[in-house]
Amino acid sequence: MTTHLNVTTHSFTDCHAQAAALAERVAKRLRMSLNQRGHALLAVSGGSTPKDFFAQLSKETLDWANVKITLVDERWVPDTDERSNAKLVKTVLLQNEAAAATFVPLYSDAPTPEEGLAATSRRIEELALPFDAVVLGMGDDGHTASFFPGGDHLAEALDLDGKSRVLPMHAPDAGEPRITLTLPTLLETESLFLLVTGNKKRDVLADARLGLDAARDYPVRSVLTQLRVPVAVYWCP
Ligand code: 6PG
Protein backbone atom coordinates (compact mmCIF):
# COMPACT_ATOMS: atom_id res chain seq x y z
CA MET A 1 0.00 0.00 0.00
CA THR A 2 1.39 3.44 -0.90
CA THR A 3 -0.01 6.83 0.06
CA HIS A 4 0.69 10.05 -1.74
CA LEU A 5 -1.15 13.14 -0.55
CA ASN A 6 -4.81 12.27 -0.80
CA VAL A 7 -4.38 9.07 -2.80
CA THR A 8 -3.74 5.61 -1.35
CA THR A 9 -2.93 2.85 -3.82
CA HIS A 10 -3.71 -0.80 -3.08
CA SER A 11 -1.89 -2.97 -5.64
CA PHE A 12 -2.74 -6.63 -6.19
CA THR A 13 -1.03 -9.25 -8.31
CA ASP A 14 -4.32 -11.06 -8.75
CA CYS A 15 -7.40 -9.28 -10.18
CA HIS A 16 -9.86 -11.61 -8.47
CA ALA A 17 -8.26 -10.73 -5.13
CA GLN A 18 -8.47 -7.03 -6.01
CA ALA A 19 -12.21 -7.30 -6.76
CA ALA A 20 -12.75 -9.34 -3.58
CA ALA A 21 -10.90 -6.83 -1.40
CA LEU A 22 -12.90 -3.91 -2.79
CA ALA A 23 -16.19 -5.80 -2.46
CA GLU A 24 -15.40 -6.51 1.18
CA ARG A 25 -14.45 -2.90 1.86
CA VAL A 26 -17.55 -1.45 0.18
CA ALA A 27 -19.79 -3.96 1.97
CA LYS A 28 -18.26 -2.92 5.28
CA ARG A 29 -19.02 0.73 4.50
CA LEU A 30 -22.61 -0.07 3.60
CA ARG A 31 -23.06 -2.08 6.80
CA MET A 32 -21.68 0.80 8.85
CA SER A 33 -24.23 3.17 7.36
CA LEU A 34 -27.06 0.65 7.70
CA ASN A 35 -26.21 0.34 11.40
CA GLN A 36 -26.01 4.08 11.92
CA ARG A 37 -28.73 5.44 9.63
CA GLY A 38 -30.81 2.43 8.63
CA HIS A 39 -30.09 2.95 4.93
CA ALA A 40 -27.12 3.18 2.58
CA LEU A 41 -26.27 4.70 -0.80
CA LEU A 42 -23.82 3.42 -3.40
CA ALA A 43 -22.81 4.85 -6.80
CA VAL A 44 -20.91 2.67 -9.27
CA SER A 45 -19.32 2.95 -12.70
CA GLY A 46 -20.18 0.90 -15.73
CA GLY A 47 -17.68 -0.28 -18.31
CA SER A 48 -16.07 -3.70 -18.30
CA THR A 49 -13.72 -3.47 -15.29
CA PRO A 50 -16.20 -3.72 -12.38
CA LYS A 51 -17.87 -7.02 -13.41
CA ASP A 52 -16.01 -9.27 -10.98
CA PHE A 53 -16.30 -6.67 -8.21
CA PHE A 54 -20.08 -6.52 -8.82
CA ALA A 55 -20.38 -10.31 -8.79
CA GLN A 56 -18.53 -10.57 -5.50
CA LEU A 57 -20.32 -7.63 -3.88
CA SER A 58 -23.68 -9.18 -4.83
CA LYS A 59 -22.89 -12.13 -2.54
CA GLU A 60 -22.13 -10.05 0.56
CA THR A 61 -24.65 -10.51 3.34
CA LEU A 62 -26.12 -7.21 4.44
CA ASP A 63 -29.49 -5.48 4.62
CA TRP A 64 -29.69 -4.89 0.86
CA ALA A 65 -33.40 -4.01 1.07
CA ASN A 66 -32.33 -0.69 2.56
CA VAL A 67 -29.55 0.01 0.04
CA LYS A 68 -30.02 2.23 -3.00
CA ILE A 69 -27.62 1.86 -5.91
CA THR A 70 -27.13 4.33 -8.73
CA LEU A 71 -24.53 5.01 -11.43
CA VAL A 72 -21.79 7.62 -11.62
CA ASP A 73 -22.57 7.98 -15.33
CA GLU A 74 -24.68 6.42 -18.06
CA ARG A 75 -24.65 6.05 -21.82
CA TRP A 76 -27.94 7.49 -23.15
CA VAL A 77 -29.33 4.15 -24.33
CA PRO A 78 -32.26 2.05 -23.04
CA ASP A 79 -31.44 -0.64 -20.50
CA THR A 80 -32.02 -3.32 -23.12
CA ASP A 81 -28.91 -2.10 -24.99
CA GLU A 82 -25.63 -4.01 -24.54
CA ARG A 83 -23.89 -0.67 -23.87
CA SER A 84 -26.22 0.27 -21.00
CA ASN A 85 -24.53 0.56 -17.61
CA ALA A 86 -27.94 -0.05 -16.01
CA LYS A 87 -28.14 -3.37 -17.82
CA LEU A 88 -24.73 -4.35 -16.45
CA VAL A 89 -25.67 -3.41 -12.89
CA LYS A 90 -28.97 -5.26 -13.10
CA THR A 91 -27.50 -8.43 -14.55
CA VAL A 92 -24.33 -8.64 -12.44
CA LEU A 93 -24.74 -6.60 -9.24
CA LEU A 94 -28.47 -6.80 -8.49
CA GLN A 95 -28.24 -10.57 -8.12
CA ASN A 96 -27.87 -13.02 -5.23
CA GLU A 97 -28.11 -11.17 -1.88
CA ALA A 98 -28.06 -7.78 -3.61
CA ALA A 99 -31.21 -8.58 -5.60
CA ALA A 100 -33.11 -6.89 -2.74
CA ALA A 101 -31.41 -3.50 -3.36
CA THR A 102 -33.20 -0.64 -5.11
CA PHE A 103 -31.68 0.58 -8.38
CA VAL A 104 -32.02 4.27 -9.26
CA PRO A 105 -31.29 4.71 -12.99
CA LEU A 106 -29.87 7.84 -14.62
CA TYR A 107 -31.51 7.06 -17.97
CA SER A 108 -35.10 7.90 -18.79
CA ASP A 109 -36.80 7.44 -22.15
CA ALA A 110 -36.40 11.12 -23.09
CA PRO A 111 -34.77 11.30 -26.55
CA THR A 112 -31.62 13.11 -25.35
CA PRO A 113 -29.76 13.54 -22.05
CA GLU A 114 -30.52 17.26 -22.26
CA GLU A 115 -34.23 16.49 -22.28
CA GLY A 116 -33.85 13.89 -19.54
CA LEU A 117 -31.64 16.06 -17.34
CA ALA A 118 -34.33 17.51 -15.08
CA ALA A 119 -35.78 14.06 -14.30
CA THR A 120 -32.34 12.56 -13.58
CA SER A 121 -31.33 15.54 -11.41
CA ARG A 122 -34.53 15.13 -9.40
CA ARG A 123 -33.79 11.44 -8.78
CA ILE A 124 -30.32 12.28 -7.48
CA GLU A 125 -31.71 15.09 -5.34
CA GLU A 126 -34.19 12.64 -3.81
CA LEU A 127 -31.37 10.30 -2.77
CA ALA A 128 -30.43 12.81 -0.06
CA LEU A 129 -26.63 12.54 -0.37
CA PRO A 130 -23.97 11.82 0.89
CA PHE A 131 -23.18 8.52 -0.77
CA ASP A 132 -21.56 5.94 1.46
CA ALA A 133 -19.33 4.76 -1.35
CA VAL A 134 -18.58 5.91 -4.90
CA VAL A 135 -16.69 3.51 -7.16
CA LEU A 136 -15.11 5.11 -10.22
CA GLY A 137 -13.39 3.50 -13.19
CA MET A 138 -11.03 5.07 -15.71
CA GLY A 139 -10.42 4.85 -19.45
CA ASP A 140 -7.01 4.80 -21.16
CA ASP A 141 -7.59 8.43 -22.17
CA GLY A 142 -7.79 9.50 -18.51
CA HIS A 143 -11.59 9.89 -18.45
CA THR A 144 -13.54 8.91 -15.39
CA ALA A 145 -17.35 8.89 -14.99
CA SER A 146 -18.23 10.73 -18.26
CA PHE A 147 -15.55 13.37 -17.79
CA PHE A 148 -14.14 12.85 -21.28
CA PRO A 149 -11.29 14.88 -22.78
CA GLY A 150 -12.97 17.34 -25.17
CA GLY A 151 -16.40 16.85 -23.54
CA ASP A 152 -18.84 19.69 -24.18
CA HIS A 153 -19.62 20.16 -20.46
CA LEU A 154 -16.24 19.05 -19.10
CA ALA A 155 -15.19 22.28 -17.34
CA GLU A 156 -18.62 22.67 -15.77
CA ALA A 157 -18.66 19.02 -14.63
CA LEU A 158 -15.24 19.34 -12.97
CA ASP A 159 -15.97 22.69 -11.29
CA LEU A 160 -15.76 22.00 -7.55
CA ASP A 161 -17.98 25.01 -6.89
CA GLY A 162 -20.47 24.08 -9.62
CA LYS A 163 -24.10 23.85 -8.59
CA SER A 164 -25.27 21.19 -11.09
CA ARG A 165 -25.59 17.68 -9.68
CA VAL A 166 -25.88 16.07 -13.10
CA LEU A 167 -24.84 17.13 -16.62
CA PRO A 168 -25.19 15.81 -20.15
CA MET A 169 -21.91 15.07 -21.95
CA HIS A 170 -21.05 14.74 -25.61
CA ALA A 171 -17.46 13.94 -26.56
CA PRO A 172 -15.68 12.61 -29.64
CA ASP A 173 -14.61 9.37 -27.92
CA ALA A 174 -17.67 8.83 -25.73
CA GLY A 175 -19.48 6.53 -28.16
CA GLU A 176 -22.96 7.83 -27.45
CA PRO A 177 -24.38 10.86 -25.62
CA ARG A 178 -23.86 10.53 -21.89
CA ILE A 179 -25.21 11.77 -18.62
CA THR A 180 -22.90 12.08 -15.63
CA LEU A 181 -22.90 13.05 -12.00
CA THR A 182 -20.64 16.09 -11.61
CA LEU A 183 -17.39 16.00 -9.63
CA PRO A 184 -18.78 17.91 -6.60
CA THR A 185 -21.69 15.44 -6.51
CA LEU A 186 -19.36 12.43 -6.65
CA LEU A 187 -17.30 13.94 -3.84
CA GLU A 188 -20.35 14.06 -1.57
CA THR A 189 -19.38 10.64 -0.30
CA GLU A 190 -18.03 8.98 2.80
CA SER A 191 -15.60 6.93 0.70
CA LEU A 192 -14.23 7.12 -2.84
CA PHE A 193 -12.66 4.29 -4.83
CA LEU A 194 -11.00 4.10 -8.22
CA LEU A 195 -10.97 0.58 -9.65
CA VAL A 196 -8.42 0.13 -12.44
CA THR A 197 -6.65 -2.74 -14.16
CA GLY A 198 -3.65 -3.02 -16.47
CA ASN A 199 -0.23 -1.44 -16.84
CA LYS A 200 -1.44 1.20 -19.28
CA LYS A 201 -3.92 2.58 -16.74
CA ARG A 202 -1.33 2.44 -13.97
CA ASP A 203 0.93 4.65 -16.12
CA VAL A 204 -1.95 7.00 -17.01
CA LEU A 205 -2.71 7.40 -13.30
CA ALA A 206 0.92 8.08 -12.39
CA ASP A 207 1.28 10.66 -15.17
CA ALA A 208 -2.04 12.29 -14.30
CA ARG A 209 -1.00 12.63 -10.68
CA LEU A 210 2.30 14.26 -11.57
CA GLY A 211 0.65 16.48 -14.19
CA LEU A 212 3.11 15.46 -16.91
CA ASP A 213 2.63 16.60 -20.52
CA ALA A 214 -0.76 15.60 -21.93
CA ALA A 215 -1.56 14.05 -18.55
CA ARG A 216 -2.14 17.55 -17.21
CA ASP A 217 -5.39 17.47 -19.17
CA TYR A 218 -6.51 14.00 -18.11
CA PRO A 219 -9.87 14.58 -16.42
CA VAL A 220 -9.06 11.99 -13.73
CA ARG A 221 -6.44 14.45 -12.46
CA SER A 222 -9.27 16.48 -10.92
CA VAL A 223 -10.23 13.48 -8.81
CA LEU A 224 -6.64 12.74 -7.78
CA THR A 225 -5.74 16.31 -6.82
CA GLN A 226 -8.90 17.34 -4.95
CA LEU A 227 -8.61 17.34 -1.16
CA ARG A 228 -12.25 16.89 -0.17
CA VAL A 229 -12.31 13.11 -0.04
CA PRO A 230 -9.42 10.62 0.20
CA VAL A 231 -9.14 8.44 -2.90
CA ALA A 232 -8.40 4.71 -2.63
CA VAL A 233 -7.06 3.28 -5.89
CA TYR A 234 -7.49 -0.50 -6.33
CA TRP A 235 -5.14 -1.73 -9.03
CA CYS A 236 -4.23 -5.09 -10.54
CA PRO A 237 -2.42 -6.00 -13.77
C1 6PG B 1 -18.72 4.26 -18.68
C2 6PG B 1 -18.02 4.32 -17.36
C3 6PG B 1 -16.62 4.86 -17.54
C4 6PG B 1 -15.69 3.70 -17.27
C5 6PG B 1 -14.42 3.81 -18.06
C6 6PG B 1 -13.58 2.56 -17.97
O1 6PG B 1 -19.92 4.34 -18.72
O2 6PG B 1 -18.03 4.08 -19.69
O3 6PG B 1 -18.69 4.61 -16.26
O4 6PG B 1 -16.25 5.98 -16.85
O5 6PG B 1 -15.44 3.58 -15.92
O6 6PG B 1 -14.74 4.03 -19.40
O7 6PG B 1 -14.20 1.54 -18.70
P1 6PG B 1 -13.66 0.09 -18.75
O8 6PG B 1 -13.84 -0.49 -17.40
O9 6PG B 1 -14.55 -0.59 -19.76
O10 6PG B 1 -12.23 0.15 -19.17
Residues whose N, C-alpha, C, O or C-beta is under 5 A from the ligand:
A	BS01	6PG	S45 G46 G47 S48 T49 D73 N85 G137 M138 G139 H143 T144 A145 S146
